[in-house]
């Protein structure tokens, strides 16, 4: 019986398939600058902006922007730093944001890099999934830290409004500013 090898499967004169487009890495400098501005705005001016209990997390939107442009590992590390900063600013959450943010950022970055889609509606859907995952992990970690904290229907209602608001913000921002979408480049 004849063994198949790579040489027998290749056609003569055939060229190799070009590599898939890779992500153009987002700059750490711009990422941290945007994160600081988002945290300052979120904690000073925009902390009272709520819709039926839900709020837009501008810091997490910056984390999503960085993670989808930089990849899974860099996005998770950036999310870890952003989550620690959010825990430092909030005061009462322990380390819940520190754990929840990198997990959600890594999941969002993995979805975007695996599919390669950059349509605003798809990015809004990914943001909704990431915000929902972040909220779930946040409540699980907070419940593990403080067993007396109850997850009532008001908190679930506020979390669902936050999912909708963050997804809407991503759809509007990526529709208006194409530069906010993940940039693909061919690397050979």
C-alpha positions as CSV (number, residue, x, y, z in Angstrom):
1,X,0.0,0.0,0.0
2,X,1.3,3.4,-1.0
3,X,1.8,6.0,1.8
4,X,0.5,9.5,1.1
5,X,2.8,12.3,1.7
6,X,2.6,16.1,1.4
7,X,4.7,15.9,-1.8
8,X,2.2,13.6,-3.5
9,X,-0.8,15.8,-2.6
10,X,0.6,19.0,-4.0
11,X,0.0,19.9,-7.6
12,X,2.9,21.0,-9.7
13,X,3.0,24.8,-10.0
14,X,0.5,25.4,-7.1
15,X,1.2,28.2,-4.8
16,X,0.8,28.1,-1.0
17,X,-2.4,29.7,0.4
18,X,-1.8,33.3,1.6
19,X,-1.8,33.7,5.4
20,X,-5.0,34.9,7.1
21,X,-5.1,38.6,7.9
22,X,-3.9,39.2,11.4
23,X,-4.9,41.9,13.9
24,X,-3.1,45.2,13.8
25,X,-2.0,45.6,17.4
26,X,-3.6,48.4,19.2
27,X,-1.1,50.7,20.9
28,X,-0.7,50.3,24.7
29,X,-0.2,54.1,24.9
30,X,-3.5,54.8,23.3
31,X,-5.2,52.1,25.2
32,X,-4.1,53.4,28.6
33,X,-4.8,57.0,27.7
34,X,-8.4,56.0,26.7
35,X,-8.8,53.9,29.8
36,X,-7.7,56.8,32.1
37,X,-10.1,59.2,30.3
38,X,-12.9,56.7,30.5
39,X,-12.4,56.0,34.2
40,X,-12.2,59.7,35.0
41,X,-15.4,60.4,33.0
42,X,-17.2,57.3,34.5
43,X,-16.4,58.2,38.1
44,X,-16.9,62.0,38.0
45,X,-19.3,63.2,35.3
46,X,-21.1,60.1,34.0
47,X,-21.7,58.2,37.3
48,X,-25.2,59.4,37.5
49,X,-26.2,58.5,33.9
50,X,-28.5,55.5,34.4
51,X,-31.4,54.1,32.3
52,X,-33.7,52.0,34.5
53,X,-30.8,51.1,36.7
54,X,-28.4,50.2,33.9
55,X,-25.3,52.1,33.2
56,X,-22.8,52.3,30.4
57,X,-19.3,51.1,31.5
58,X,-17.0,53.3,29.4
59,X,-14.0,51.7,31.0
60,X,-15.1,48.2,29.8
61,X,-15.9,49.6,26.3
62,X,-12.3,50.7,26.1
63,X,-11.2,47.3,27.3
64,X,-13.3,45.7,24.5
65,X,-11.9,48.1,21.9
66,X,-8.3,47.2,23.0
67,X,-9.0,43.5,23.3
68,X,-10.6,43.1,19.9
69,X,-7.7,45.0,18.3
70,X,-4.8,43.4,20.3
71,X,-5.8,39.8,20.7
72,X,-6.8,37.5,23.4
73,X,-3.7,37.5,25.7
74,X,-3.0,41.2,25.4
75,X,-6.7,42.0,25.8
76,X,-6.9,39.8,29.0
77,X,-3.9,41.5,30.5
78,X,-5.3,45.0,29.7
79,X,-8.6,43.8,31.2
80,X,-6.8,42.7,34.3
81,X,-5.3,46.1,34.8
82,X,-8.5,47.9,34.0
83,X,-10.5,45.7,36.4
84,X,-8.0,46.4,39.2
85,X,-8.3,50.1,38.5
86,X,-12.1,49.8,38.6
87,X,-12.0,47.9,41.9
88,X,-9.7,50.6,43.3
89,X,-12.1,53.3,42.3
90,X,-15.3,51.6,43.3
91,X,-14.1,50.6,46.8
92,X,-16.9,48.1,47.7
93,X,-16.4,45.4,45.1
94,X,-13.4,43.7,46.5
95,X,-11.6,42.0,43.5
96,X,-14.7,41.2,41.5
97,X,-14.0,43.5,38.6
98,X,-10.4,42.3,38.6
99,X,-11.5,38.8,37.9
100,X,-14.6,39.6,35.7
101,X,-13.0,42.1,33.3
102,X,-10.1,39.9,31.8
103,X,-12.4,36.9,31.5
104,X,-14.9,38.8,29.5
105,X,-12.3,40.7,27.5
106,X,-10.5,37.4,26.5
107,X,-13.9,35.9,25.5
108,X,-14.7,38.9,23.3
109,X,-11.3,39.0,21.7
110,X,-11.4,35.3,21.0
111,X,-14.8,35.5,19.3
112,X,-13.7,38.5,17.1
113,X,-10.4,37.0,16.1
114,X,-11.9,33.6,15.4
115,X,-14.6,35.0,13.1
116,X,-12.8,37.9,11.6
117,X,-16.0,39.9,11.3
118,X,-16.0,43.6,12.0
119,X,-19.6,44.6,11.2
120,X,-21.0,47.0,13.9
121,X,-24.0,44.8,14.6
122,X,-21.7,41.8,15.2
123,X,-19.5,43.8,17.4
124,X,-22.5,45.0,19.3
125,X,-23.6,41.4,19.8
126,X,-20.1,40.4,21.0
127,X,-20.2,43.4,23.4
128,X,-23.6,42.2,24.8
129,X,-22.2,38.7,25.4
130,X,-19.1,40.1,27.0
131,X,-21.0,42.5,29.3
132,X,-23.4,39.7,30.3
133,X,-20.4,37.4,31.0
134,X,-18.7,40.1,33.0
135,X,-21.8,40.7,35.1
136,X,-22.2,37.0,35.8
137,X,-18.5,36.6,36.8
138,X,-18.7,39.8,38.9
139,X,-21.7,38.5,40.9
140,X,-20.2,35.1,41.4
141,X,-16.9,36.5,42.7
142,X,-18.7,39.1,44.8
143,X,-20.9,36.4,46.3
144,X,-17.9,34.3,47.1
145,X,-16.2,37.2,48.8
146,X,-19.3,38.4,50.7
147,X,-21.9,35.6,51.2
148,X,-24.5,38.0,52.5
149,X,-24.7,39.9,49.2
150,X,-28.0,38.9,47.5
151,X,-28.6,38.9,43.8
152,X,-32.1,40.3,43.6
153,X,-34.4,41.0,40.6
154,X,-33.4,44.7,40.7
155,X,-29.8,43.8,40.1
156,X,-30.6,41.4,37.3
157,X,-32.8,44.1,35.7
158,X,-30.0,46.7,35.9
159,X,-27.5,44.2,34.5
160,X,-29.8,43.5,31.5
161,X,-30.2,47.2,30.9
162,X,-26.4,47.6,31.1
163,X,-26.0,44.9,28.5
164,X,-28.4,46.7,26.2
165,X,-26.8,50.1,26.7
166,X,-23.2,48.9,26.2
167,X,-24.2,47.0,23.1
168,X,-26.0,50.0,21.7
169,X,-23.0,52.2,22.5
170,X,-20.7,49.8,20.6
171,X,-23.0,49.7,17.6
172,X,-23.3,53.5,17.4
173,X,-19.6,54.1,18.0
174,X,-18.4,51.5,15.4
175,X,-20.9,52.7,12.9
176,X,-19.9,56.3,13.2
177,X,-16.1,55.7,13.6
178,X,-14.7,52.9,11.4
179,X,-11.3,53.3,13.1
180,X,-12.8,51.8,16.3
181,X,-13.3,48.5,14.5
182,X,-10.6,45.8,14.7
183,X,-8.1,46.5,11.9
184,X,-6.8,43.6,9.8
185,X,-3.5,43.6,8.1
186,X,-1.7,41.0,5.9
187,X,1.5,39.8,7.5
188,X,3.8,37.6,5.5
